[in-house]
Amino acid sequence: MSDFLETMHERILRDYIDIVILAKIHEKEVTGYELMSYFHQRFDFMVSPGTVYAVLYSLERKGLVQANEIGNKRTYQLTGKGKEALKSITSSLDSLTAFFRKILTIASENNKSERQTREGLPQRVLRPLT
């Protein structure tokens, strides 16, 4: 994978980490540590504890997740509001895909236009000196 593509994957994960966390918590109640392990295993991406817990705290303040103390562990589960938010996001998948496709199409069209411009230029013919 190119460096640029790897950077894009990281940007997307960082921008949508809250959605990924909601989706993972929807599967089962998890700890922050389990979320960090999940990111590493699934995406080969290291997420710091500070990032994960800051997002969890933000989701908790918004009423999307609820923290539970089990022994010395803190686990997180989706609230009803969190389930509705995730349902809304997943039902928008076609719209989001179309939006990303529109962005990538612009880049593709620009790249194609550049190639056509280069191909349309007269080729320099080298002639031997006589």
N, CA and C atoms as a LAMMPS dump frame, in Angstrom:
ITEM: TIMESTEP
0
ITEM: NUMBER OF ATOMS
390
ITEM: BOX BOUNDS ff ff ff
-5.0000000000000000e+02 5.0000000000000000e+02
-5.0000000000000000e+02 5.0000000000000000e+02
-5.0000000000000000e+02 5.0000000000000000e+02
ITEM: ATOMS id mol type element x y z
1 1 1 N 0.85 -1.173 0
2 1 2 C 0 0 0
3 1 3 C 0.894 1.234 0
4 2 1 N 0.529 2.209 -0.798
5 2 2 C 1.337 3.425 -0.887
6 2 3 C 1.223 4.235 0.404
7 3 1 N 2.203 5.083 0.638
8 3 2 C 2.18 5.945 1.824
9 3 3 C 0.949 6.839 1.821
10 4 1 N 0.592 7.337 0.629
11 4 2 C -0.568 8.22 0.528
12 4 3 C -1.838 7.475 0.92
13 5 1 N -2 6.256 0.41
14 5 2 C -3.191 5.47 0.714
15 5 3 C -3.255 5.122 2.198
16 6 1 N -2.111 4.798 2.774
17 6 2 C -2.055 4.505 4.205
18 6 3 C -2.451 5.737 5.017
19 7 1 N -1.987 6.896 4.608
20 7 2 C -2.35 8.143 5.279
21 7 3 C -3.852 8.403 5.17
22 8 1 N -4.421 8.12 4.003
23 8 2 C -5.868 8.295 3.818
24 8 3 C -6.648 7.37 4.749
25 9 1 N -6.212 6.122 4.871
26 9 2 C -6.882 5.182 5.78
27 9 3 C -6.842 5.716 7.208
28 10 1 N -5.686 6.214 7.621
29 10 2 C -5.554 6.769 8.973
30 10 3 C -6.474 7.97 9.162
31 11 1 N -6.534 8.853 8.162
32 11 2 C -7.406 10.027 8.261
33 11 3 C -8.866 9.624 8.402
34 12 1 N -9.279 8.643 7.607
35 12 2 C -10.671 8.195 7.662
36 12 3 C -10.965 7.569 9.022
37 13 1 N -10.07 6.725 9.507
38 13 2 C -10.286 6.111 10.821
39 13 3 C -10.335 7.165 11.923
40 14 1 N -9.436 8.131 11.883
41 14 2 C -9.437 9.183 12.905
42 14 3 C -10.722 10.013 12.849
43 15 1 N -11.187 10.306 11.639
44 15 2 C -12.392 11.12 11.493
45 15 3 C -13.665 10.372 11.875
46 16 1 N -13.654 9.057 11.723
47 16 2 C -14.857 8.267 11.978
48 16 3 C -14.68 7.275 13.125
49 17 1 N -13.73 7.543 14.004
50 17 2 C -13.462 6.626 15.109
51 17 3 C -14.696 6.449 15.993
52 18 1 N -15.478 7.499 16.164
53 18 2 C -16.667 7.383 17.003
54 18 3 C -17.678 6.405 16.41
55 19 1 N -17.821 6.411 15.094
56 19 2 C -18.759 5.494 14.44
57 19 3 C -18.26 4.058 14.557
58 20 1 N -16.958 3.863 14.375
59 20 2 C -16.391 2.518 14.499
60 20 3 C -16.584 2.01 15.93
61 21 1 N -16.381 2.875 16.899
62 21 2 C -16.565 2.492 18.298
63 21 3 C -18.028 2.146 18.574
64 22 1 N -18.947 2.954 18.083
65 22 2 C -20.371 2.648 18.27
66 22 3 C -20.718 1.292 17.663
67 23 1 N -20.203 1.036 16.465
68 23 2 C -20.499 -0.228 15.79
69 23 3 C -19.936 -1.414 16.578
70 24 1 N -18.744 -1.269 17.118
71 24 2 C -18.13 -2.349 17.896
72 24 3 C -18.894 -2.574 19.192
73 25 1 N -19.277 -1.503 19.857
74 25 2 C -20.032 -1.639 21.104
75 25 3 C -21.403 -2.255 20.834
76 26 1 N -21.949 -2.015 19.656
77 26 2 C -23.244 -2.602 19.304
78 26 3 C -23.166 -4.126 19.282
79 27 1 N -21.987 -4.659 18.893
80 27 2 C -21.793 -6.116 18.861
81 27 3 C -21.847 -6.706 20.266
82 28 1 N -21.147 -6.043 21.197
83 28 2 C -21.11 -6.512 22.582
84 28 3 C -20.546 -5.423 23.474
85 29 1 N -20.818 -5.532 24.753
86 29 2 C -20.271 -4.611 25.739
87 29 3 C -18.756 -4.792 25.773
88 30 1 N -18.004 -3.682 25.713
89 30 2 C -16.543 -3.772 25.631
90 30 3 C -15.871 -2.794 26.589
91 31 1 N -14.581 -3.056 26.817
92 31 2 C -13.743 -2.143 27.594
93 31 3 C -12.948 -1.276 26.619
94 32 1 N -12.348 -0.231 27.126
95 32 2 C -11.495 0.618 26.295
96 32 3 C -10.319 -0.161 25.73
97 33 1 N -9.752 -1.038 26.561
98 33 2 C -8.622 -1.848 26.112
99 33 3 C -9.032 -2.757 24.948
100 34 1 N -10.206 -3.336 25.033
101 34 2 C -10.693 -4.193 23.94
102 34 3 C -10.853 -3.39 22.645
103 35 1 N -11.267 -2.142 22.769
104 35 2 C -11.391 -1.292 21.586
105 35 3 C -10.029 -1.016 20.961
106 36 1 N -9.03 -0.738 21.798
107 36 2 C -7.68 -0.506 21.269
108 36 3 C -7.169 -1.753 20.547
109 37 1 N -7.398 -2.912 21.14
110 37 2 C -6.985 -4.174 20.509
111 37 3 C -7.727 -4.389 19.2
112 38 1 N -9.008 -4.052 19.187
113 38 2 C -9.818 -4.204 17.971
114 38 3 C -9.248 -3.364 16.82
115 39 1 N -8.919 -2.131 17.08
116 39 2 C -8.359 -1.264 16.035
117 39 3 C -7.05 -1.845 15.501
118 40 1 N -6.244 -2.349 16.402
119 40 2 C -4.968 -2.918 15.976
120 40 3 C -5.182 -4.187 15.142
121 41 1 N -6.052 -5.073 15.592
122 41 2 C -6.283 -6.336 14.887
123 41 3 C -7.035 -6.136 13.569
124 42 1 N -8.048 -5.315 13.585
125 42 2 C -8.904 -5.162 12.407
126 42 3 C -8.297 -4.247 11.339
127 43 1 N -7.681 -3.155 11.781
128 43 2 C -7.21 -2.13 10.848
129 43 3 C -5.691 -1.972 10.828
130 44 1 N -4.982 -2.745 11.657
131 44 2 C -3.538 -2.61 11.79
132 44 3 C -3.188 -1.151 12.112
133 45 1 N -3.89 -0.604 13.073
134 45 2 C -3.826 0.811 13.416
135 45 3 C -3.773 0.92 14.929
136 46 1 N -2.747 1.575 15.439
137 46 2 C -2.61 1.754 16.877
138 46 3 C -3.338 3.031 17.316
139 47 1 N -4.225 2.869 18.255
140 47 2 C -4.962 4.002 18.809
141 47 3 C -4.552 4.132 20.263
142 48 1 N -4.202 5.338 20.666
143 48 2 C -3.74 5.542 22.037
144 48 3 C -4.912 5.452 23.016
145 49 1 N -4.605 5.08 24.268
146 49 2 C -5.654 5.061 25.286
147 49 3 C -6.335 6.429 25.423
148 50 1 N -5.541 7.496 25.339
149 50 2 C -6.113 8.839 25.459
150 50 3 C -7.161 9.116 24.403
151 51 1 N -6.92 8.647 23.185
152 51 2 C -7.881 8.848 22.095
153 51 3 C -9.149 8.042 22.347
154 52 1 N -8.98 6.76 22.653
155 52 2 C -10.146 5.886 22.858
156 52 3 C -11.006 6.393 24.016
157 53 1 N -10.383 6.703 25.145
158 53 2 C -11.173 7.12 26.309
159 53 3 C -11.778 8.508 26.121
160 54 1 N -11.117 9.372 25.38
161 54 2 C -11.707 10.683 25.093
162 54 3 C -12.97 10.521 24.238
163 55 1 N -12.91 9.634 23.25
164 55 2 C -14.086 9.393 22.399
165 55 3 C -15.196 8.739 23.216
166 56 1 N -14.835 7.749 24.038
167 56 2 C -15.846 7.096 24.88
168 56 3 C -16.518 8.101 25.818
169 57 1 N -15.725 8.98 26.405
170 57 2 C -16.272 10.003 27.308
171 57 3 C -17.216 10.936 26.545
172 58 1 N -16.815 11.318 25.343
173 58 2 C -17.658 12.185 24.51
174 58 3 C -18.974 11.484 24.163
175 59 1 N -18.89 10.212 23.788
176 59 2 C -20.102 9.446 23.461
177 59 3 C -20.994 9.289 24.683
178 60 1 N -20.364 9.148 25.841
179 60 2 C -21.119 9.022 27.091
180 60 3 C -21.842 10.341 27.419
181 61 1 N -21.137 11.457 27.26
182 61 2 C -21.764 12.774 27.517
183 61 3 C -22.939 13.024 26.58
184 62 1 N -22.85 12.522 25.358
185 62 2 C -23.932 12.691 24.377
186 62 3 C -25.081 11.707 24.611
187 63 1 N -24.892 10.801 25.551
188 63 2 C -25.94 9.831 25.863
189 63 3 C -26.005 8.662 24.896
190 64 1 N -24.92 8.438 24.145
191 64 2 C -24.914 7.357 23.149
192 64 3 C -24.39 6.045 23.72
193 65 1 N -23.537 6.125 24.738
194 65 2 C -23.051 4.923 25.417
195 65 3 C -23.208 5.117 26.92
196 66 1 N -23.229 3.997 27.607
197 66 2 C -23.327 4.015 29.067
198 66 3 C -22.182 3.183 29.618
199 67 1 N -21.505 3.724 30.615
200 67 2 C -20.404 3.011 31.262
201 67 3 C -20.945 2.212 32.435
202 68 1 N -20.387 1.011 32.609
203 68 2 C -20.752 0.152 33.732
204 68 3 C -19.474 -0.29 34.426
205 69 1 N -19.492 -0.268 35.754
206 69 2 C -18.343 -0.728 36.533
207 69 3 C -18.559 -2.201 36.867
208 70 1 N -17.632 -3.038 36.415
209 70 2 C -17.677 -4.463 36.741
210 70 3 C -16.336 -4.795 37.382
211 71 1 N -16.343 -4.917 38.688
212 71 2 C -15.081 -5.103 39.409
213 71 3 C -14.227 -3.865 39.236
214 72 1 N -13.001 -4.071 38.769
215 72 2 C -12.14 -2.911 38.52
216 72 3 C -12.119 -2.546 37.034
217 73 1 N -13.059 -3.092 36.269
218 73 2 C -13.152 -2.777 34.84
219 73 3 C -14.335 -1.861 34.58
220 74 1 N -14.156 -1.04 33.588
221 74 2 C -15.235 -0.169 33.136
222 74 3 C -15.61 -0.638 31.731
223 75 1 N -16.834 -1.082 31.561
224 75 2 C -17.295 -1.532 30.252
225 75 3 C -18.312 -0.54 29.703
226 76 1 N -18.494 -0.603 28.394
227 76 2 C -19.39 0.342 27.726
228 76 3 C -20.404 -0.418 26.895
229 77 1 N -21.631 0.083 26.911
230 77 2 C -22.686 -0.483 26.089
231 77 3 C -23.481 0.65 25.45
232 78 1 N -24.15 0.343 24.361
233 78 2 C -24.952 1.359 23.687
234 78 3 C -26.218 1.638 24.468
235 79 1 N -26.629 2.878 24.458
236 79 2 C -27.93 3.26 25.013
237 79 3 C -28.947 3.18 23.87
238 80 1 N -30.182 3.406 24.182
239 80 2 C -31.209 3.452 23.134
240 80 3 C -30.9 4.544 22.123
241 81 1 N -30.448 5.682 22.628
242 81 2 C -30.081 6.792 21.749
243 81 3 C -28.894 6.412 20.859
244 82 1 N -27.94 5.662 21.413
245 82 2 C -26.787 5.202 20.646
246 82 3 C -27.193 4.242 19.547
247 83 1 N -28.133 3.344 19.859
248 83 2 C -28.631 2.397 18.858
249 83 3 C -29.335 3.134 17.717
250 84 1 N -30.109 4.14 18.065
251 84 2 C -30.8 4.932 17.038
252 84 3 C -29.797 5.699 16.163
253 85 1 N -28.775 6.266 16.797
254 85 2 C -27.753 6.998 16.033
255 85 3 C -27.043 6.063 15.064
256 86 1 N -26.67 4.881 15.539
257 86 2 C -25.99 3.91 14.676
258 86 3 C -26.902 3.445 13.552
259 87 1 N -28.169 3.252 13.855
260 87 2 C -29.148 2.849 12.826
261 87 3 C -29.261 3.94 11.761
262 88 1 N -29.282 5.185 12.191
263 88 2 C -29.353 6.309 11.258
264 88 3 C -28.118 6.358 10.359
265 89 1 N -26.961 6.122 10.945
266 89 2 C -25.708 6.142 10.184
267 89 3 C -25.694 5.016 9.162
268 90 1 N -26.043 3.806 9.603
269 90 2 C -25.988 2.66 8.684
270 90 3 C -27.048 2.764 7.598
271 91 1 N -28.171 3.406 7.887
272 91 2 C -29.196 3.568 6.851
273 91 3 C -28.778 4.625 5.826
274 92 1 N -27.774 5.417 6.161
275 92 2 C -27.258 6.45 5.249
276 92 3 C -26.083 5.945 4.418
277 93 1 N -25.79 4.662 4.488
278 93 2 C -24.621 4.107 3.822
279 93 3 C -24.603 4.411 2.326
280 94 1 N -25.739 4.25 1.653
281 94 2 C -25.784 4.524 0.211
282 94 3 C -25.463 5.99 -0.089
283 95 1 N -26.003 6.879 0.718
284 95 2 C -25.762 8.307 0.526
285 95 3 C -24.291 8.651 0.772
286 96 1 N -23.71 8.077 1.829
287 96 2 C -22.299 8.332 2.133
288 96 3 C -21.39 7.761 1.049
289 97 1 N -21.719 6.578 0.57
290 97 2 C -20.938 5.96 -0.499
291 97 3 C -20.981 6.822 -1.759
292 98 1 N -22.16 7.317 -2.094
293 98 2 C -22.306 8.18 -3.269
294 98 3 C -21.491 9.462 -3.103
295 99 1 N -21.473 10.013 -1.9
296 99 2 C -20.711 11.227 -1.644
297 99 3 C -19.216 10.979 -1.829
298 100 1 N -18.697 9.886 -1.241
299 100 2 C -17.28 9.554 -1.414
300 100 3 C -16.962 9.269 -2.878
301 101 1 N -17.872 8.59 -3.572
302 101 2 C -17.657 8.299 -4.986
303 101 3 C -17.558 9.614 -5.786
304 102 1 N -18.378 10.587 -5.424
305 102 2 C -18.347 11.885 -6.104
306 102 3 C -16.992 12.563 -5.905
307 103 1 N -16.481 12.508 -4.686
308 103 2 C -15.168 13.101 -4.394
309 103 3 C -14.08 12.391 -5.194
310 104 1 N -14.094 11.063 -5.162
311 104 2 C -13.062 10.302 -5.861
312 104 3 C -13.182 10.418 -7.367
313 105 1 N -14.395 10.61 -7.871
314 105 2 C -14.598 10.784 -9.306
315 105 3 C -13.95 12.075 -9.785
316 106 1 N -14.046 13.12 -8.979
317 106 2 C -13.402 14.393 -9.339
318 106 3 C -11.903 14.179 -9.484
319 107 1 N -11.313 13.496 -8.523
320 107 2 C -9.873 13.229 -8.585
321 107 3 C -9.542 12.387 -9.803
322 108 1 N -10.362 11.397 -10.085
323 108 2 C -10.135 10.521 -11.232
324 108 3 C -10.264 11.287 -12.546
325 109 1 N -11.271 12.161 -12.636
326 109 2 C -11.462 12.962 -13.85
327 109 3 C -10.29 13.899 -14.075
328 110 1 N -9.798 14.511 -12.993
329 110 2 C -8.644 15.405 -13.121
330 110 3 C -7.415 14.646 -13.598
331 111 1 N -7.214 13.45 -13.064
332 111 2 C -6.08 12.624 -13.459
333 111 3 C -6.215 12.213 -14.929
334 112 1 N -7.403 11.847 -15.348
335 112 2 C -7.661 11.448 -16.736
336 112 3 C -7.435 12.633 -17.67
337 113 1 N -7.889 13.815 -17.25
338 113 2 C -7.717 15.024 -18.048
339 113 3 C -6.24 15.34 -18.238
340 114 1 N -5.453 15.173 -17.159
341 114 2 C -4.004 15.412 -17.264
342 114 3 C -3.36 14.464 -18.261
343 115 1 N -3.752 13.189 -18.198
344 115 2 C -3.19 12.201 -19.128
345 115 3 C -3.553 12.558 -20.573
346 116 1 N -4.805 12.957 -20.796
347 116 2 C -5.238 13.3 -22.15
348 116 3 C -4.493 14.521 -22.659
349 117 1 N -4.251 15.484 -21.785
350 117 2 C -3.518 16.685 -22.179
351 117 3 C -2.097 16.31 -22.573
352 118 1 N -1.464 15.481 -21.766
353 118 2 C -0.102 15.053 -22.097
354 118 3 C -0.071 14.258 -23.386
355 119 1 N -1.055 13.373 -23.575
356 119 2 C -1.09 12.538 -24.782
357 119 3 C -1.4 13.37 -26.021
358 120 1 N -2.132 14.48 -25.844
359 120 2 C -2.506 15.313 -26.977
360 120 3 C -1.407 16.261 -27.427
361 121 1 N -0.369 16.39 -26.619
362 121 2 C 0.727 17.281 -26.987
363 121 3 C 1.532 16.658 -28.129
364 122 1 N 1.985 17.497 -29.037
365 122 2 C 2.799 16.95 -30.122
366 122 3 C 4.075 16.345 -29.549
367 123 1 N 4.405 15.195 -30.063
368 123 2 C 5.615 14.513 -29.62
369 123 3 C 6.822 15.133 -30.315
370 124 1 N 7.842 15.367 -29.567
371 124 2 C 9.062 15.918 -30.122
372 124 3 C 9.797 14.804 -30.874
373 125 1 N 10.131 15.072 -32.067
374 125 2 C 10.828 14.081 -32.878
375 125 3 C 12.307 14.434 -32.877
376 126 1 N 13.099 13.499 -32.461
377 126 2 C 14.538 13.723 -32.476
378 126 3 C 15.098 13.234 -33.805
379 127 1 N 15.803 14.099 -34.466
380 127 2 C 16.418 13.732 -35.746
381 127 3 C 17.925 13.722 -35.58
382 128 1 N 18.583 12.832 -36.258
383 128 2 C 20.046 12.795 -36.151
384 128 3 C 20.66 14.039 -36.76
385 129 1 N 21.729 14.481 -36.153
386 129 2 C 22.455 15.635 -36.707
387 129 3 C 23.194 15.207 -37.959
388 130 1 N 23.112 15.992 -39.013
389 130 2 C 23.842 15.67 -40.254
390 130 3 C 24.738 16.793 -40.645
